[in-house]
């Protein structure tokens, strides 16, 4: 993408800042963030930072493309305040897209979640039945339904992307987030500092870990191809938390055992396994992951070596 004016909501957060910094190399980028999870320190000098909330009026939506990543992005955030979760994740989405539509923007790429697939060890395609068990999942499925409305009623390009376990190291944009940072960064930092990473249950839960640089590329391609619909972004490979700890120890040259604790999340709610079928966006936009997990962990651990 080149020579476009774009808005990235949640633009000072983890994925948002990676996207904003990448796009700013060839585009005019506004990163909007309320500072709840993001910090302007994540942004390069070429990105315009605007400290606002997506539920406010008069947002800077006079742009060519909106990348809507702003969200309360975990189960715990929603359970602490379900009303706020719905307000930010659903109302904030509708508010931002409607202002963009009124300003003449017809292309929106937005973040959904792979959590609505539930626990699956087989790759999950976009057309399989989904369900919600948490407020977080409900808010993201609600966002998808409003995306469908804007596409069908207002003829907008609305691409909803279901991300699978996005990761990067603390050398990226999440160190300040602590317990809300991605688990790969948390595990690596614990092990590098001789501390035991905390694993729920027996540590055999699996995730399709997808490097943030691949996610950024997928987001950009969705906009370039003016996609509409729901698309997975994931690698199609899954690793257990126990395996992750072993691989991080190998990469760091350490021998730190994990600490196993009882899972505080009810079993009928906890997503135990995830794996993506990303063939749809591959066919539509030519996307496929480029960073294999071994290389991704090398990048995560590089700051400690």
C-alpha positions in Angstrom: 0.0 0.0 0.0 1.4 3.4 -1.0 0.4 7.1 -0.9 -2.8 6.5 1.1 -4.1 8.4 4.1 -5.0 5.8 6.8 -6.4 5.6 10.3 -5.3 2.8 12.7 -7.4 2.7 15.8 -5.7 1.1 18.7 -2.7 2.4 16.8 -0.4 2.7 19.8 -1.0 -0.9 21.0 0.8 -4.1 20.1 -0.5 -5.0 16.7 -1.7 -1.4 15.9 1.8 0.1 16.4 3.5 -2.6 14.3 0.9 -1.9 11.6 1.1 1.9 11.9 5.0 2.0 11.8 5.0 -0.4 8.8 2.4 1.6 6.8 4.1 5.0 7.6 7.0 4.0 5.4 4.9 4.7 2.4 1.6 6.3 3.6 0.2 9.1 5.8 -0.8 7.3 9.0 -2.9 8.5 11.9 -2.7 6.3 15.0 -5.6 6.8 17.4 -5.5 5.3 20.9 -7.0 6.1 24.3 -3.9 5.0 26.1 -5.5 2.1 28.0 -3.2 -0.6 26.5 -1.2 1.4 24.0 1.5 4.0 24.4 2.8 6.6 21.9 6.3 5.4 22.7 5.6 2.4 20.5 5.2 4.7 17.4 7.8 6.0 15.0 8.2 9.7 14.4 6.5 9.4 11.0 3.2 8.4 12.6 0.7 11.1 13.7 -0.6 10.2 17.2 -4.1 11.2 18.3 -5.2 10.4 21.9 -8.9 9.8 21.5 -11.4 7.0 22.2 -13.3 5.2 19.5 -16.6 6.0 21.2 -16.1 9.8 20.8 -17.4 12.1 18.1 -15.4 13.9 15.5 -12.8 11.2 15.0 -10.1 11.7 12.2 -11.9 9.5 9.8 -11.4 11.5 6.6 -9.1 8.8 5.3 -8.8 6.2 2.5 -8.7 3.2 4.7 -9.6 2.5 8.4 -7.8 -0.3 10.2 -9.9 -0.8 13.3 -7.9 -2.7 15.9 -9.1 -0.8 19.0 -10.6 -3.2 21.6 -10.7 -4.5 25.1 -8.8 -7.6 24.0 -9.2 -10.2 26.7 -11.7 -12.2 28.7 -10.7 -10.7 32.0 -11.1 -7.1 30.7 -14.7 -7.9 29.8 -15.6 -9.8 32.9 -14.5 -6.8 35.0 -16.9 -4.5 33.2 -19.2 -6.1 30.5 -20.9 -2.8 29.7 -17.6 -1.2 28.9 -16.5 -4.2 26.9 -19.6 -3.9 24.7 -19.3 -0.1 24.5 -15.7 -0.2 23.3 -15.8 -3.3 21.1 -19.2 -2.9 19.5 -20.3 0.7 19.9 -16.8 1.9 19.2 -16.6 -0.1 16.1 -20.0 1.1 14.7 -19.2 4.7 15.7 -15.8 4.7 13.9 -17.1 3.0 10.8 -20.1 5.2 10.5 -18.0 8.4 10.8 -15.6 7.0 8.2 -18.5 6.2 5.9 -19.9 9.7 6.3 -16.4 11.0 5.4 -16.4 9.0 2.2 -14.2 6.1 3.3 -15.4 2.7 1.9 -12.7 0.3 3.0 -12.4 -1.0 6.6 -10.2 -3.9 7.9 -11.0 -4.8 11.5 -9.9 -7.3 14.2 -12.1 -10.2 15.2 -10.9 -13.2 17.1 -10.3 -16.9 16.6 -11.6 -17.6 20.1 -15.2 -18.1 18.8 -14.1 -21.4 17.2 -13.8 -22.8 20.7 -11.3 -25.6 21.3 -10.2 -27.4 18.1 -7.0 -29.3 17.3 -8.0 -29.5 13.6 -7.6 -26.3 11.4 -10.7 -24.1 11.8 -12.3 -22.8 8.5 -14.2 -19.6 8.5 -17.5 -21.2 7.5 -17.7 -23.6 10.4 -20.3 -23.0 13.1 -19.1 -20.7 15.9 -20.4 -19.9 19.4 -19.7 -17.5 22.2 -18.9 -18.3 25.8 -17.5 -15.0 27.0 -18.3 -11.3 26.7 -15.1 -10.8 24.7 -16.2 -13.4 22.1 -19.7 -12.0 22.0 -18.4 -8.5 21.3 -16.2 -9.7 18.5 -19.0 -11.7 16.9 -21.2 -8.6 17.2 -18.6 -6.6 15.4 -18.6 -9.2 12.6 -22.4 -8.9 12.3 -22.1 -5.1 12.1 -19.4 -5.5 9.5 -21.8 -7.6 7.5 -24.4 -4.8 7.8 -22.1 -2.1 6.5 -21.0 -4.3 3.6 -24.5 -5.3 2.6 -26.5 -2.1 3.3 -23.8 0.5 2.6 -21.7 -1.4 0.0 -18.5 -1.0 1.9 -15.4 -3.2 1.8 -15.5 -4.8 5.3 -12.8 -7.4 6.1 -13.0 -9.0 9.5 -9.8 -10.8 10.4 -9.7 -13.6 13.0 -6.2 -13.5 14.5 -4.6 -16.6 15.9 -2.4 -16.0 19.0 -0.3 -13.1 17.7 3.2 -12.8 19.3 6.4 -10.8 19.4 9.0 -10.3 22.1 9.2 -7.6 24.7 11.6 -5.9 22.3 8.4 -5.1 20.3 5.5 -3.2 21.7 4.1 -5.0 24.7 6.6 -4.8 27.6 4.5 -2.2 29.4 1.3 -4.5 29.3 2.5 -7.0 31.9 -0.1 -9.7 32.4 -1.9 -8.6 29.2 1.1 -9.1 27.0 1.2 -12.2 24.6 2.3 -15.4 26.4 5.4 -15.9 24.2 6.8 -12.6 25.3 5.9 -13.3 29.0 7.4 -16.9 28.9 10.6 -15.7 27.2 11.2 -12.9 29.7 10.5 -15.1 32.7 12.9 -17.8 31.4 15.6 -15.3 30.4 15.5 -13.9 33.9 15.6 -17.3 35.6 12.0 -17.3 36.6 9.5 -20.1 36.0 6.8 -19.3 33.5 3.3 -20.0 34.9 1.3 -22.6 32.9 -2.4 -23.3 33.5 -3.2 -27.0 34.1 -0.8 -29.5 32.6 0.6 -27.1 30.0 -0.6 -29.3 27.1 -3.0 -26.7 25.7 -2.0 -25.7 22.1 -2.0 -22.4 20.2 -1.5 -21.5 16.6 1.2 -18.8 17.3 1.4 -16.3 14.5 4.2 -13.7 14.3 3.0 -10.1 14.3 4.9 -9.3 11.1 2.8 -11.9 9.3 -0.4 -10.4 10.8 0.6 -6.9 9.7 1.2 -8.2 6.1 -2.2 -9.9 6.2 -4.0 -6.8 7.4 -2.4 -4.7 4.6 -3.2 -7.2 1.9 -6.8 -7.3 3.0 -7.0 -3.5 2.4 -5.1 -3.6 -0.8 -7.5 -6.3 -2.2 -10.5 -4.5 -0.8 -11.7 -7.8 0.8 -15.1 -8.2 2.3 -16.1 -11.1 4.7 -14.3 -13.0 7.4 -10.8 -14.3 7.1 -8.4 -16.3 9.3 -4.8 -15.2 9.9 -2.8 -18.1 11.3 -0.1 -20.6 10.4 -2.0 -23.8 10.5 0.5 -25.3 13.0 0.0 -25.5 16.8 2.4 -25.9 19.7 1.7 -26.8 23.3 2.8 -24.4 26.1 5.1 -27.2 27.3 6.8 -27.3 23.9 7.1 -23.5 23.8 9.0 -23.6 27.2 11.3 -26.3 25.9 12.0 -24.4 22.7 12.6 -21.1 24.6 15.1 -22.9 26.9 16.9 -24.3 23.9 17.1 -20.9 22.3 18.2 -19.1 25.4 20.6 -21.8 26.6 18.7 -22.1 29.9 17.1 -24.9 31.9 14.1 -23.3 33.6 11.1 -25.5 34.5 7.6 -24.1 34.3 5.3 -23.7 37.3 1.9 -25.4 36.9 -1.1 -23.8 38.5 -4.8 -24.6 38.5 -6.6 -22.9 35.6 -8.6 -20.0 37.0 -10.8 -20.0 33.9 -13.7 -22.5 33.9 -13.0 -25.5 31.7 -16.2 -25.0 29.7 -15.1 -21.5 28.8 -11.4 -21.9 28.4 -10.1 -22.3 24.8 -7.7 -25.2 25.1 -6.6 -25.6 21.5 -6.5 -23.4 18.4 -5.4 -23.9 14.8 -6.1 -21.9 11.7 -7.2 -22.8 8.2 -5.9 -19.7 6.4 -6.5 -21.0 2.8 -9.3 -18.4 2.2 -7.2 -15.3 2.5 -4.4 -17.2 0.7 -6.7 -17.6 -2.3 -8.2 -14.1 -2.0 -5.0 -12.0 -1.4 -2.0 -14.4 -1.7 -1.2 -14.3 2.0 0.7 -17.1 3.7 2.8 -16.9 6.8 6.5 -16.3 6.2 7.9 -16.5 9.8 8.0 -20.1 11.0 7.9 -20.6 14.8 11.5 -21.4 15.2 12.5 -18.2 13.5 9.9 -16.3 15.5 11.3 -17.5 18.8 14.8 -16.5 17.6 13.5 -13.0 17.1 11.8 -13.0 20.5 14.9 -14.2 22.3 17.4 -12.0 20.4 17.2 -9.1 22.9 18.5 -11.5 25.7 21.6 -12.7 23.8 
